[in-house]
Amino acid sequence: MSMTRSTHSLQQQIQKPGLQLQRVIVENKHGEKLVGLLHETGSKQLAVVCHGFQSSKERIPMVNLAAAVEKEGISAFRFDFAGNGESEGSFQYGNYRREADDLRAVVQHFHEQNRVIIAVIGIVKENLSIV
């Protein structure tokens, strides 16, 4: 089950007309709230941006990747895996199955919103990996 909460404050709106930055909460299968930011362009297409080890959605590479996708007119979603950044849960080193479950919850949430996931982009140790 997933839930969405969008905040429309002046601080969270992007300066370009028609583009919005929305806070979205997705619940993972463990009942933890994953916090993310949706760079909304109005496109049904969506790229999901995933942070790497000991990072968060707020790190410059994730912000820049989402902005680059957004420039192309495609919406982007960057989020914190459980136990990282603003998301609930505790960090566990090497728990990639839980991260895969978190990613699955995010993809499922946006499929339910009739979005088409066109890319999952991840950062691994400052090296860019496009999956």
Backbone atoms as SQL, in Angstrom:
CREATE TABLE atoms (id INTEGER PRIMARY KEY, chain TEXT, resi INTEGER, resn TEXT, atom TEXT, x REAL, y REAL, z REAL);
INSERT INTO atoms VALUES
  (1, 'A', 1, 'MET', 'N', 0.842, -1.164, 0.000),
  (2, 'A', 1, 'MET', 'CA', 0.000, 0.000, 0.000),
  (3, 'A', 1, 'MET', 'C', 0.889, 1.230, 0.000),
  (4, 'A', 2, 'SER', 'N', 0.566, 2.219, -0.765),
  (5, 'A', 2, 'SER', 'CA', 1.360, 3.434, -0.807),
  (6, 'A', 2, 'SER', 'C', 0.466, 4.633, -0.583),
  (7, 'A', 3, 'MET', 'N', 1.076, 5.682, -0.067),
  (8, 'A', 3, 'MET', 'CA', 0.319, 6.898, 0.135),
  (9, 'A', 3, 'MET', 'C', 1.141, 8.075, -0.328),
  (10, 'A', 4, 'THR', 'N', 0.466, 9.121, -0.757),
  (11, 'A', 4, 'THR', 'CA', 1.142, 10.291, -1.306),
  (12, 'A', 4, 'THR', 'C', 0.753, 11.513, -0.507),
  (13, 'A', 5, 'ARG', 'N', 1.742, 12.349, -0.227),
  (14, 'A', 5, 'ARG', 'CA', 1.471, 13.629, 0.396),
  (15, 'A', 5, 'ARG', 'C', 2.259, 14.652, -0.395),
  (16, 'A', 6, 'SER', 'N', 1.575, 15.604, -0.988),
  (17, 'A', 6, 'SER', 'CA', 2.221, 16.641, -1.776),
  (18, 'A', 6, 'SER', 'C', 2.172, 17.946, -1.007),
  (19, 'A', 7, 'THR', 'N', 3.278, 18.636, -0.951),
  (20, 'A', 7, 'THR', 'CA', 3.358, 19.909, -0.276),
  (21, 'A', 7, 'THR', 'C', 3.591, 20.972, -1.319),
  (22, 'A', 8, 'HIS', 'N', 2.757, 21.996, -1.332),
  (23, 'A', 8, 'HIS', 'CA', 2.858, 23.043, -2.338),
  (24, 'A', 8, 'HIS', 'C', 3.273, 24.356, -1.684),
  (25, 'A', 9, 'SER', 'N', 4.467, 24.422, -1.131),
  (26, 'A', 9, 'SER', 'CA', 4.941, 25.676, -0.556),
  (27, 'A', 9, 'SER', 'C', 5.793, 26.398, -1.587),
  (28, 'A', 10, 'LEU', 'N', 5.955, 27.693, -1.388),
  (29, 'A', 10, 'LEU', 'CA', 6.778, 28.470, -2.312),
  (30, 'A', 10, 'LEU', 'C', 8.207, 27.954, -2.339),
  (31, 'A', 11, 'GLN', 'N', 8.701, 27.475, -1.194),
  (32, 'A', 11, 'GLN', 'CA', 10.072, 26.979, -1.139),
  (33, 'A', 11, 'GLN', 'C', 10.263, 25.721, -1.972),
  (34, 'A', 12, 'GLN', 'N', 9.207, 24.945, -2.170),
  (35, 'A', 12, 'GLN', 'CA', 9.342, 23.688, -2.884),
  (36, 'A', 12, 'GLN', 'C', 8.948, 23.790, -4.351),
  (37, 'A', 13, 'GLN', 'N', 8.616, 24.962, -4.826),
  (38, 'A', 13, 'GLN', 'CA', 8.278, 25.096, -6.234),
  (39, 'A', 13, 'GLN', 'C', 9.506, 25.528, -7.016),
  (40, 'A', 14, 'ILE', 'N', 9.710, 24.906, -8.142),
  (41, 'A', 14, 'ILE', 'CA', 10.813, 25.247, -9.014),
  (42, 'A', 14, 'ILE', 'C', 10.466, 26.534, -9.739),
  (43, 'A', 15, 'GLN', 'N', 11.452, 27.341, -10.030),
  (44, 'A', 15, 'GLN', 'CA', 11.234, 28.656, -10.600),
  (45, 'A', 15, 'GLN', 'C', 10.654, 28.633, -12.009),
  (46, 'A', 16, 'LYS', 'N', 10.805, 27.551, -12.743),
  (47, 'A', 16, 'LYS', 'CA', 10.313, 27.487, -14.111),
  (48, 'A', 16, 'LYS', 'C', 8.809, 27.262, -14.117),
  (49, 'A', 17, 'PRO', 'N', 8.077, 27.956, -14.979),
  (50, 'A', 17, 'PRO', 'CA', 6.632, 27.756, -15.028),
  (51, 'A', 17, 'PRO', 'C', 6.280, 26.322, -15.421),
  (52, 'A', 18, 'GLY', 'N', 5.271, 25.775, -14.754),
  (53, 'A', 18, 'GLY', 'CA', 4.797, 24.440, -15.095),
  (54, 'A', 18, 'GLY', 'C', 5.535, 23.313, -14.390),
  (55, 'A', 19, 'LEU', 'N', 6.679, 23.592, -13.775),
  (56, 'A', 19, 'LEU', 'CA', 7.431, 22.559, -13.081),
  (57, 'A', 19, 'LEU', 'C', 7.225, 22.703, -11.582),
  (58, 'A', 20, 'GLN', 'N', 7.030, 21.580, -10.903),
  (59, 'A', 20, 'GLN', 'CA', 6.814, 21.604, -9.467),
  (60, 'A', 20, 'GLN', 'C', 7.656, 20.541, -8.799),
  (61, 'A', 21, 'LEU', 'N', 8.077, 20.825, -7.588),
  (62, 'A', 21, 'LEU', 'CA', 8.781, 19.856, -6.760),
  (63, 'A', 21, 'LEU', 'C', 7.808, 19.452, -5.660),
  (64, 'A', 22, 'GLN', 'N', 7.449, 18.154, -5.618),
  (65, 'A', 22, 'GLN', 'CA', 6.449, 17.677, -4.659),
  (66, 'A', 22, 'GLN', 'C', 7.044, 16.615, -3.759),
  (67, 'A', 23, 'ARG', 'N', 6.760, 16.729, -2.479),
  (68, 'A', 23, 'ARG', 'CA', 7.175, 15.712, -1.504),
  (69, 'A', 23, 'ARG', 'C', 6.191, 14.551, -1.618),
  (70, 'A', 24, 'VAL', 'N', 6.717, 13.343, -1.776),
  (71, 'A', 24, 'VAL', 'CA', 5.883, 12.144, -1.913),
  (72, 'A', 24, 'VAL', 'C', 6.360, 11.110, -0.903),
  (73, 'A', 25, 'ILE', 'N', 5.418, 10.507, -0.195),
  (74, 'A', 25, 'ILE', 'CA', 5.710, 9.453, 0.774),
  (75, 'A', 25, 'ILE', 'C', 5.181, 8.138, 0.209),
  (76, 'A', 26, 'VAL', 'N', 6.054, 7.127, 0.138),
  (77, 'A', 26, 'VAL', 'CA', 5.666, 5.796, -0.337),
  (78, 'A', 26, 'VAL', 'C', 5.955, 4.815, 0.797),
  (79, 'A', 27, 'GLU', 'N', 4.995, 3.966, 1.093),
  (80, 'A', 27, 'GLU', 'CA', 5.185, 2.975, 2.141),
  (81, 'A', 27, 'GLU', 'C', 5.760, 1.697, 1.535),
  (82, 'A', 28, 'ASN', 'N', 6.841, 1.178, 2.133),
  (83, 'A', 28, 'ASN', 'CA', 7.418, -0.070, 1.639),
  (84, 'A', 28, 'ASN', 'C', 6.713, -1.268, 2.274),
  (85, 'A', 29, 'LYS', 'N', 7.091, -2.473, 1.910),
  (86, 'A', 29, 'LYS', 'CA', 6.383, -3.662, 2.388),
  (87, 'A', 29, 'LYS', 'C', 6.598, -3.923, 3.871),
  (88, 'A', 30, 'HIS', 'N', 7.540, -3.198, 4.488),
  (89, 'A', 30, 'HIS', 'CA', 7.799, -3.331, 5.916),
  (90, 'A', 30, 'HIS', 'C', 7.066, -2.257, 6.720),
  (91, 'A', 31, 'GLY', 'N', 6.226, -1.465, 6.040),
  (92, 'A', 31, 'GLY', 'CA', 5.463, -0.423, 6.710),
  (93, 'A', 31, 'GLY', 'C', 6.253, 0.846, 6.984),
  (94, 'A', 32, 'GLU', 'N', 7.442, 0.954, 6.416),
  (95, 'A', 32, 'GLU', 'CA', 8.273, 2.149, 6.607),
  (96, 'A', 32, 'GLU', 'C', 7.952, 3.177, 5.533),
  (97, 'A', 33, 'LYS', 'N', 7.995, 4.431, 5.914),
  (98, 'A', 33, 'LYS', 'CA', 7.725, 5.513, 4.977),
  (99, 'A', 33, 'LYS', 'C', 9.010, 5.924, 4.288),
  (100, 'A', 34, 'LEU', 'N', 8.994, 5.842, 2.948),
  (101, 'A', 34, 'LEU', 'CA', 10.111, 6.287, 2.119),
  (102, 'A', 34, 'LEU', 'C', 9.779, 7.694, 1.640),
  (103, 'A', 35, 'VAL', 'N', 10.684, 8.622, 1.865),
  (104, 'A', 35, 'VAL', 'CA', 10.439, 10.014, 1.520),
  (105, 'A', 35, 'VAL', 'C', 11.162, 10.347, 0.223),
  (106, 'A', 36, 'GLY', 'N', 10.439, 10.983, -0.691),
  (107, 'A', 36, 'GLY', 'CA', 11.042, 11.355, -1.962),
  (108, 'A', 36, 'GLY', 'C', 10.534, 12.694, -2.453),
  (109, 'A', 37, 'LEU', 'N', 11.201, 13.183, -3.494),
  (110, 'A', 37, 'LEU', 'CA', 10.814, 14.438, -4.139),
  (111, 'A', 37, 'LEU', 'C', 10.555, 14.164, -5.612),
  (112, 'A', 38, 'LEU', 'N', 9.364, 14.537, -6.038),
  (113, 'A', 38, 'LEU', 'CA', 8.947, 14.366, -7.421),
  (114, 'A', 38, 'LEU', 'C', 9.170, 15.676, -8.161),
  (115, 'A', 39, 'HIS', 'N', 9.989, 15.628, -9.192),
  (116, 'A', 39, 'HIS', 'CA', 10.198, 16.771, -10.088),
  (117, 'A', 39, 'HIS', 'C', 9.139, 16.625, -11.167),
  (118, 'A', 40, 'GLU', 'N', 8.021, 17.270, -10.956),
  (119, 'A', 40, 'GLU', 'CA', 6.841, 17.087, -11.806),
  (120, 'A', 40, 'GLU', 'C', 6.862, 18.032, -12.999),
  (121, 'A', 41, 'THR', 'N', 6.854, 17.441, -14.203),
  (122, 'A', 41, 'THR', 'CA', 6.808, 18.241, -15.428),
  (123, 'A', 41, 'THR', 'C', 5.452, 18.136, -16.119),
  (124, 'A', 42, 'GLY', 'N', 4.600, 17.229, -15.614),
  (125, 'A', 42, 'GLY', 'CA', 3.328, 16.977, -16.269),
  (126, 'A', 42, 'GLY', 'C', 3.394, 15.808, -17.229),
  (127, 'A', 43, 'SER', 'N', 4.571, 15.251, -17.421),
  (128, 'A', 43, 'SER', 'CA', 4.762, 14.104, -18.305),
  (129, 'A', 43, 'SER', 'C', 4.309, 12.827, -17.599),
  (130, 'A', 44, 'LYS', 'N', 3.748, 11.879, -18.358),
  (131, 'A', 44, 'LYS', 'CA', 3.424, 10.567, -17.789),
  (132, 'A', 44, 'LYS', 'C', 4.694, 9.737, -17.601),
  (133, 'A', 45, 'GLN', 'N', 5.739, 10.108, -18.346),
  (134, 'A', 45, 'GLN', 'CA', 7.011, 9.402, -18.233),
  (135, 'A', 45, 'GLN', 'C', 7.727, 9.836, -16.965),
  (136, 'A', 46, 'LEU', 'N', 8.426, 8.876, -16.333),
  (137, 'A', 46, 'LEU', 'CA', 9.093, 9.142, -15.070),
  (138, 'A', 46, 'LEU', 'C', 10.408, 8.386, -14.997),
  (139, 'A', 47, 'ALA', 'N', 11.444, 9.076, -14.552),
  (140, 'A', 47, 'ALA', 'CA', 12.733, 8.446, -14.263),
  (141, 'A', 47, 'ALA', 'C', 12.902, 8.424, -12.747),
  (142, 'A', 48, 'VAL', 'N', 13.326, 7.297, -12.201),
  (143, 'A', 48, 'VAL', 'CA', 13.552, 7.152, -10.766),
  (144, 'A', 48, 'VAL', 'C', 15.050, 7.259, -10.510),
  (145, 'A', 49, 'VAL', 'N', 15.435, 8.156, -9.604),
  (146, 'A', 49, 'VAL', 'CA', 16.843, 8.401, -9.292),
  (147, 'A', 49, 'VAL', 'C', 17.127, 7.823, -7.907),
  (148, 'A', 50, 'CYS', 'N', 18.095, 6.889, -7.839),
  (149, 'A', 50, 'CYS', 'CA', 18.439, 6.199, -6.593),
  (150, 'A', 50, 'CYS', 'C', 19.831, 6.604, -6.129),
  (151, 'A', 51, 'HIS', 'N', 19.938, 6.902, -4.838),
  (152, 'A', 51, 'HIS', 'CA', 21.243, 7.268, -4.283),
  (153, 'A', 51, 'HIS', 'C', 22.076, 6.029, -3.993),
  (154, 'A', 52, 'GLY', 'N', 23.358, 6.237, -3.780),
  (155, 'A', 52, 'GLY', 'CA', 24.271, 5.148, -3.476),
  (156, 'A', 52, 'GLY', 'C', 24.538, 5.015, -1.990),
  (157, 'A', 53, 'PHE', 'N', 25.565, 4.265, -1.662),
  (158, 'A', 53, 'PHE', 'CA', 25.960, 3.952, -0.283),
  (159, 'A', 53, 'PHE', 'C', 26.244, 5.228, 0.507),
  (160, 'A', 54, 'GLN', 'N', 25.715, 5.290, 1.705),
  (161, 'A', 54, 'GLN', 'CA', 25.891, 6.419, 2.627),
  (162, 'A', 54, 'GLN', 'C', 25.580, 7.755, 1.960),
  (163, 'A', 55, 'SER', 'N', 24.459, 7.817, 1.294),
  (164, 'A', 55, 'SER', 'CA', 24.069, 9.022, 0.579),
  (165, 'A', 55, 'SER', 'C', 22.599, 9.308, 0.859),
  (166, 'A', 56, 'SER', 'N', 22.034, 10.232, 0.104),
  (167, 'A', 56, 'SER', 'CA', 20.610, 10.543, 0.236),
  (168, 'A', 56, 'SER', 'C', 20.135, 11.237, -1.028),
  (169, 'A', 57, 'LYS', 'N', 18.843, 11.454, -1.104),
  (170, 'A', 57, 'LYS', 'CA', 18.238, 12.124, -2.263),
  (171, 'A', 57, 'LYS', 'C', 18.700, 13.566, -2.386),
  (172, 'A', 58, 'GLU', 'N', 19.227, 14.137, -1.308),
  (173, 'A', 58, 'GLU', 'CA', 19.619, 15.546, -1.290),
  (174, 'A', 58, 'GLU', 'C', 21.043, 15.797, -1.795),
  (175, 'A', 59, 'ARG', 'N', 21.808, 14.742, -2.028),
  (176, 'A', 59, 'ARG', 'CA', 23.184, 14.930, -2.498),
  (177, 'A', 59, 'ARG', 'C', 23.172, 15.518, -3.908),
  (178, 'A', 60, 'ILE', 'N', 24.159, 16.318, -4.208),
  (179, 'A', 60, 'ILE', 'CA', 24.245, 17.051, -5.473),
  (180, 'A', 60, 'ILE', 'C', 24.095, 16.153, -6.706),
  (181, 'A', 61, 'PRO', 'N', 24.741, 14.980, -6.780),
  (182, 'A', 61, 'PRO', 'CA', 24.564, 14.166, -7.997),
  (183, 'A', 61, 'PRO', 'C', 23.103, 13.781, -8.251),
  (184, 'A', 62, 'MET', 'N', 22.338, 13.464, -7.182),
  (185, 'A', 62, 'MET', 'CA', 20.940, 13.083, -7.368),
  (186, 'A', 62, 'MET', 'C', 20.102, 14.284, -7.800),
  (187, 'A', 63, 'VAL', 'N', 20.377, 15.431, -7.198),
  (188, 'A', 63, 'VAL', 'CA', 19.655, 16.658, -7.556),
  (189, 'A', 63, 'VAL', 'C', 19.941, 17.008, -9.019),
  (190, 'A', 64, 'ASN', 'N', 21.216, 16.937, -9.420),
  (191, 'A', 64, 'ASN', 'CA', 21.594, 17.275, -10.794),
  (192, 'A', 64, 'ASN', 'C', 21.021, 16.299, -11.814),
  (193, 'A', 65, 'LEU', 'N', 21.006, 15.004, -11.490),
  (194, 'A', 65, 'LEU', 'CA', 20.427, 14.014, -12.412),
  (195, 'A', 65, 'LEU', 'C', 18.932, 14.272, -12.604),
  (196, 'A', 66, 'ALA', 'N', 18.231, 14.527, -11.518),
  (197, 'A', 66, 'ALA', 'CA', 16.795, 14.796, -11.622),
  (198, 'A', 66, 'ALA', 'C', 16.554, 16.065, -12.439),
  (199, 'A', 67, 'ALA', 'N', 17.376, 17.083, -12.226),
  (200, 'A', 67, 'ALA', 'CA', 17.225, 18.343, -12.973),
  (201, 'A', 67, 'ALA', 'C', 17.502, 18.130, -14.462),
  (202, 'A', 68, 'ALA', 'N', 18.481, 17.300, -14.790),
  (203, 'A', 68, 'ALA', 'CA', 18.807, 17.028, -16.196),
  (204, 'A', 68, 'ALA', 'C', 17.652, 16.303, -16.891),
  (205, 'A', 69, 'VAL', 'N', 17.057, 15.340, -16.206),
  (206, 'A', 69, 'VAL', 'CA', 15.911, 14.612, -16.756),
  (207, 'A', 69, 'VAL', 'C', 14.746, 15.577, -16.946),
  (208, 'A', 70, 'GLU', 'N', 14.543, 16.400, -15.961),
  (209, 'A', 70, 'GLU', 'CA', 13.468, 17.388, -15.975),
  (210, 'A', 70, 'GLU', 'C', 13.609, 18.360, -17.152),
  (211, 'A', 71, 'LYS', 'N', 14.847, 18.747, -17.455),
  (212, 'A', 71, 'LYS', 'CA', 15.101, 19.649, -18.592),
  (213, 'A', 71, 'LYS', 'C', 14.612, 19.061, -19.902),
  (214, 'A', 72, 'GLU', 'N', 14.578, 17.740, -19.982),
  (215, 'A', 72, 'GLU', 'CA', 14.119, 17.043, -21.183),
  (216, 'A', 72, 'GLU', 'C', 12.598, 16.880, -21.201),
  (217, 'A', 73, 'GLY', 'N', 11.925, 17.430, -20.195),
  (218, 'A', 73, 'GLY', 'CA', 10.467, 17.364, -20.143),
  (219, 'A', 73, 'GLY', 'C', 9.927, 16.102, -19.504),
  (220, 'A', 74, 'ILE', 'N', 10.808, 15.325, -18.880),
  (221, 'A', 74, 'ILE', 'CA', 10.420, 14.068, -18.246),
  (222, 'A', 74, 'ILE', 'C', 10.427, 14.270, -16.729),
  (223, 'A', 75, 'SER', 'N', 9.399, 13.800, -16.055),
  (224, 'A', 75, 'SER', 'CA', 9.352, 13.901, -14.598),
  (225, 'A', 75, 'SER', 'C', 10.400, 12.972, -13.995),
  (226, 'A', 76, 'ALA', 'N', 10.903, 13.340, -12.815),
  (227, 'A', 76, 'ALA', 'CA', 11.905, 12.537, -12.118),
  (228, 'A', 76, 'ALA', 'C', 11.514, 12.412, -10.659),
  (229, 'A', 77, 'PHE', 'N', 11.861, 11.283, -10.065),
  (230, 'A', 77, 'PHE', 'CA', 11.600, 11.049, -8.643),
  (231, 'A', 77, 'PHE', 'C', 12.875, 10.591, -7.983),
  (232, 'A', 78, 'ARG', 'N', 13.324, 11.328, -6.982),
  (233, 'A', 78, 'ARG', 'CA', 14.495, 10.923, -6.197),
  (234, 'A', 78, 'ARG', 'C', 14.032, 10.696, -4.770),
  (235, 'A', 79, 'PHE', 'N', 14.499, 9.614, -4.153),
  (236, 'A', 79, 'PHE', 'CA', 14.007, 9.243, -2.830),
  (237, 'A', 79, 'PHE', 'C', 15.129, 8.673, -1.978),
  (238, 'A', 80, 'ASP', 'N', 14.858, 8.601, -0.679),
  (239, 'A', 80, 'ASP', 'CA', 15.791, 7.988, 0.270),
  (240, 'A', 80, 'ASP', 'C', 15.354, 6.556, 0.529),
  (241, 'A', 81, 'PHE', 'N', 16.293, 5.616, 0.384),
  (242, 'A', 81, 'PHE', 'CA', 16.022, 4.232, 0.770),
  (243, 'A', 81, 'PHE', 'C', 15.784, 4.201, 2.284),
  (244, 'A', 82, 'ALA', 'N', 15.103, 3.165, 2.769),
  (245, 'A', 82, 'ALA', 'CA', 14.832, 3.016, 4.203),
  (246, 'A', 82, 'ALA', 'C', 16.147, 3.095, 4.989),
  (247, 'A', 83, 'GLY', 'N', 16.096, 3.829, 6.095),
  (248, 'A', 83, 'GLY', 'CA', 17.279, 3.976, 6.942),
  (249, 'A', 83, 'GLY', 'C', 18.251, 5.034, 6.463),
  (250, 'A', 84, 'ASN', 'N', 17.893, 5.768, 5.432),
  (251, 'A', 84, 'ASN', 'CA', 18.737, 6.828, 4.884),
  (252, 'A', 84, 'ASN', 'C', 17.930, 8.120, 4.812),
  (253, 'A', 85, 'GLY', 'N', 18.614, 9.245, 4.909),
  (254, 'A', 85, 'GLY', 'CA', 17.967, 10.547, 4.754),
  (255, 'A', 85, 'GLY', 'C', 16.741, 10.685, 5.634),
  (256, 'A', 86, 'GLU', 'N', 15.628, 11.094, 5.018),
  (257, 'A', 86, 'GLU', 'CA', 14.379, 11.320, 5.753),
  (258, 'A', 86, 'GLU', 'C', 13.511, 10.073, 5.895),
  (259, 'A', 87, 'SER', 'N', 13.865, 8.987, 5.232),
  (260, 'A', 87, 'SER', 'CA', 13.023, 7.788, 5.265),
  (261, 'A', 87, 'SER', 'C', 13.135, 7.065, 6.597),
  (262, 'A', 88, 'GLU', 'N', 12.052, 6.372, 6.948),
  (263, 'A', 88, 'GLU', 'CA', 12.031, 5.600, 8.185),
  (264, 'A', 88, 'GLU', 'C', 12.872, 4.336, 8.028),
  (265, 'A', 89, 'GLY', 'N', 13.124, 3.678, 9.146),
  (266, 'A', 89, 'GLY', 'CA', 13.876, 2.430, 9.145),
  (267, 'A', 89, 'GLY', 'C', 15.296, 2.653, 9.630),
  (268, 'A', 90, 'SER', 'N', 16.019, 1.561, 9.789),
  (269, 'A', 90, 'SER', 'CA', 17.410, 1.664, 10.232),
  (270, 'A', 90, 'SER', 'C', 18.324, 1.207, 9.112),
  (271, 'A', 91, 'PHE', 'N', 19.455, 1.888, 8.997),
  (272, 'A', 91, 'PHE', 'CA', 20.430, 1.556, 7.965),
  (273, 'A', 91, 'PHE', 'C', 21.058, 0.208, 8.271),
  (274, 'A', 92, 'GLN', 'N', 21.183, -0.626, 7.250),
  (275, 'A', 92, 'GLN', 'CA', 21.856, -1.915, 7.393),
  (276, 'A', 92, 'GLN', 'C', 22.816, -2.078, 6.223),
  (277, 'A', 93, 'TYR', 'N', 24.095, -2.159, 6.510),
  (278, 'A', 93, 'TYR', 'CA', 25.112, -2.288, 5.470),
  (279, 'A', 93, 'TYR', 'C', 24.873, -3.559, 4.650),
  (280, 'A', 94, 'GLY', 'N', 24.906, -3.411, 3.331),
  (281, 'A', 94, 'GLY', 'CA', 24.820, -4.551, 2.420),
  (282, 'A', 94, 'GLY', 'C', 23.443, -5.178, 2.294),
  (283, 'A', 95, 'ASN', 'N', 22.418, -4.497, 2.761),
  (284, 'A', 95, 'ASN', 'CA', 21.075, -5.071, 2.692),
  (285, 'A', 95, 'ASN', 'C', 20.402, -4.685, 1.373),
  (286, 'A', 96, 'TYR', 'N', 20.953, -5.207, 0.277),
  (287, 'A', 96, 'TYR', 'CA', 20.486, -4.822, -1.060),
  (288, 'A', 96, 'TYR', 'C', 19.106, -5.362, -1.381),
  (289, 'A', 97, 'ARG', 'N', 18.725, -6.468, -0.774),
  (290, 'A', 97, 'ARG', 'CA', 17.370, -6.994, -1.006),
  (291, 'A', 97, 'ARG', 'C', 16.317, -6.020, -0.481),
  (292, 'A', 98, 'ARG', 'N', 16.584, -5.402, 0.657),
  (293, 'A', 98, 'ARG', 'CA', 15.629, -4.407, 1.181),
  (294, 'A', 98, 'ARG', 'C', 15.577, -3.196, 0.274),
  (295, 'A', 99, 'GLU', 'N', 16.729, -2.792, -0.269),
  (296, 'A', 99, 'GLU', 'CA', 16.723, -1.659, -1.197),
  (297, 'A', 99, 'GLU', 'C', 15.951, -2.007, -2.462),
  (298, 'A', 100, 'ALA', 'N', 16.101, -3.244, -2.932),
  (299, 'A', 100, 'ALA', 'CA', 15.327, -3.688, -4.102),
  (300, 'A', 100, 'ALA', 'C', 13.836, -3.670, -3.778),
  (301, 'A', 101, 'ASP', 'N', 13.471, -4.065, -2.560),
  (302, 'A', 101, 'ASP', 'CA', 12.069, -4.003, -2.135),
  (303, 'A', 101, 'ASP', 'C', 11.582, -2.555, -2.096),
  (304, 'A', 102, 'ASP', 'N', 12.437, -1.640, -1.620),
  (305, 'A', 102, 'ASP', 'CA', 12.064, -0.218, -1.593),
  (306, 'A', 102, 'ASP', 'C', 11.831, 0.297, -3.007),
  (307, 'A', 103, 'LEU', 'N', 12.734, -0.045, -3.901),
  (308, 'A', 103, 'LEU', 'CA', 12.597, 0.384, -5.296),
  (309, 'A', 103, 'LEU', 'C', 11.324, -0.194, -5.905),
  (310, 'A', 104, 'ARG', 'N', 11.038, -1.450, -5.618),
  (311, 'A', 104, 'ARG', 'CA', 9.812, -2.087, -6.113),
  (312, 'A', 104, 'ARG', 'C', 8.576, -1.332, -5.606),
  (313, 'A', 105, 'ALA', 'N', 8.579, -0.907, -4.340),
  (314, 'A', 105, 'ALA', 'CA', 7.453, -0.152, -3.769),
  (315, 'A', 105, 'ALA', 'C', 7.277, 1.182, -4.491),
  (316, 'A', 106, 'VAL', 'N', 8.387, 1.842, -4.808),
  (317, 'A', 106, 'VAL', 'CA', 8.325, 3.124, -5.529),
  (318, 'A', 106, 'VAL', 'C', 7.761, 2.921, -6.928),
  (319, 'A', 107, 'VAL', 'N', 8.273, 1.928, -7.639),
  (320, 'A', 107, 'VAL', 'CA', 7.795, 1.650, -9.002),
  (321, 'A', 107, 'VAL', 'C', 6.309, 1.304, -8.978),
  (322, 'A', 108, 'GLN', 'N', 5.902, 0.466, -8.025),
  (323, 'A', 108, 'GLN', 'CA', 4.494, 0.082, -7.913),
  (324, 'A', 108, 'GLN', 'C', 3.614, 1.299, -7.628),
  (325, 'A', 109, 'HIS', 'N', 4.074, 2.167, -6.756),
  (326, 'A', 109, 'HIS', 'CA', 3.321, 3.388, -6.425),
  (327, 'A', 109, 'HIS', 'C', 3.057, 4.213, -7.684),
  (328, 'A', 110, 'PHE', 'N', 4.093, 4.410, -8.483),
  (329, 'A', 110, 'PHE', 'CA', 3.917, 5.249, -9.667),
  (330, 'A', 110, 'PHE', 'C', 3.160, 4.535, -10.780),
  (331, 'A', 111, 'HIS', 'N', 3.254, 3.204, -10.850),
  (332, 'A', 111, 'HIS', 'CA', 2.409, 2.457, -11.795),
  (333, 'A', 111, 'HIS', 'C', 0.939, 2.659, -11.437),
  (334, 'A', 112, 'GLU', 'N', 0.630, 2.662, -10.149),
  (335, 'A', 112, 'GLU', 'CA', -0.740, 2.897, -9.697),
  (336, 'A', 112, 'GLU', 'C', -1.206, 4.309, -10.035),
  (337, 'A', 113, 'GLN', 'N', -0.275, 5.211, -10.230),
  (338, 'A', 113, 'GLN', 'CA', -0.581, 6.593, -10.616),
  (339, 'A', 113, 'GLN', 'C', -0.594, 6.755, -12.137),
  (340, 'A', 114, 'ASN', 'N', -0.539, 5.619, -12.863),
  (341, 'A', 114, 'ASN', 'CA', -0.527, 5.599, -14.331),
  (342, 'A', 114, 'ASN', 'C', 0.691, 6.299, -14.916),
  (343, 'A', 115, 'ARG', 'N', 1.819, 6.183, -14.240),
  (344, 'A', 115, 'ARG', 'CA', 3.075, 6.727, -14.750),
  (345, 'A', 115, 'ARG', 'C', 3.830, 5.598, -15.455),
  (346, 'A', 116, 'VAL', 'N', 4.639, 5.963, -16.440),
  (347, 'A', 116, 'VAL', 'CA', 5.463, 4.997, -17.168),
  (348, 'A', 116, 'VAL', 'C', 6.915, 5.223, -16.733),
  (349, 'A', 117, 'ILE', 'N', 7.480, 4.231, -16.063),
  (350, 'A', 117, 'ILE', 'CA', 8.873, 4.323, -15.611),
  (351, 'A', 117, 'ILE', 'C', 9.751, 4.045, -16.826),
  (352, 'A', 118, 'ILE', 'N', 10.488, 5.064, -17.265),
  (353, 'A', 118, 'ILE', 'CA', 11.322, 4.887, -18.460),
  (354, 'A', 118, 'ILE', 'C', 12.781, 4.637, -18.110),
  (355, 'A', 119, 'ALA', 'N', 13.169, 4.922, -16.861),
  (356, 'A', 119, 'ALA', 'CA', 14.558, 4.708, -16.459),
  (357, 'A', 119, 'ALA', 'C', 14.667, 4.633, -14.946),
  (358, 'A', 120, 'VAL', 'N', 15.602, 3.821, -14.489),
  (359, 'A', 120, 'VAL', 'CA', 16.030, 3.808, -13.093),
  (360, 'A', 120, 'VAL', 'C', 17.505, 4.162, -13.136),
  (361, 'A', 121, 'ILE', 'N', 17.850, 5.261, -12.481),
  (362, 'A', 121, 'ILE', 'CA', 19.217, 5.770, -12.530),
  (363, 'A', 121, 'ILE', 'C', 19.802, 5.669, -11.132),
  (364, 'A', 122, 'GLY', 'N', 20.985, 5.086, -11.024),
  (365, 'A', 122, 'GLY', 'CA', 21.610, 4.928, -9.713),
  (366, 'A', 122, 'GLY', 'C', 23.035, 5.428, -9.683),
  (367, 'A', 123, 'ILE', 'N', 23.433, 5.877, -8.520),
  (368, 'A', 123, 'ILE', 'CA', 24.797, 6.330, -8.278),
  (369, 'A', 123, 'ILE', 'C', 25.453, 5.297, -7.373),
  (370, 'A', 124, 'VAL', 'N', 26.624, 4.817, -7.769),
  (371, 'A', 124, 'VAL', 'CA', 27.370, 3.870, -6.962),
  (372, 'A', 124, 'VAL', 'C', 28.766, 4.439, -6.746),
  (373, 'A', 125, 'LYS', 'N', 29.091, 4.783, -5.523),
  (374, 'A', 125, 'LYS', 'CA', 30.420, 5.317, -5.188),
  (375, 'A', 125, 'LYS', 'C', 30.860, 6.417, -6.120),
  (376, 'A', 126, 'GLU', 'N', 30.012, 7.384, -6.329),
  (377, 'A', 126, 'GLU', 'CA', 30.302, 8.538, -7.180),
  (378, 'A', 126, 'GLU', 'C', 30.440, 8.195, -8.662),
  (379, 'A', 127, 'ASN', 'N', 30.229, 6.920, -9.036),
  (380, 'A', 127, 'ASN', 'CA', 30.226, 6.550, -10.448),
  (381, 'A', 127, 'ASN', 'C', 28.776, 6.420, -10.890),
  (382, 'A', 128, 'LEU', 'N', 28.456, 6.937, -12.049),
  (383, 'A', 128, 'LEU', 'CA', 27.098, 6.890, -12.551),
  (384, 'A', 128, 'LEU', 'C', 26.824, 5.526, -13.195),
  (385, 'A', 129, 'SER', 'N', 25.708, 4.937, -12.810),
  (386, 'A', 129, 'SER', 'CA', 25.264, 3.677, -13.421),
  (387, 'A', 129, 'SER', 'C', 23.843, 3.881, -13.892),
  (388, 'A', 130, 'ILE', 'N', 23.592, 3.629, -15.163),
  (389, 'A', 130, 'ILE', 'CA', 22.237, 3.716, -15.676),
  (390, 'A', 130, 'ILE', 'C', 21.775, 2.309, -15.964),
  (391, 'A', 131, 'VAL', 'N', 20.654, 1.952, -15.328),
  (392, 'A', 131, 'VAL', 'CA', 20.151, 0.587, -15.414),
  (393, 'A', 131, 'VAL', 'C', 18.929, 0.567, -16.306);
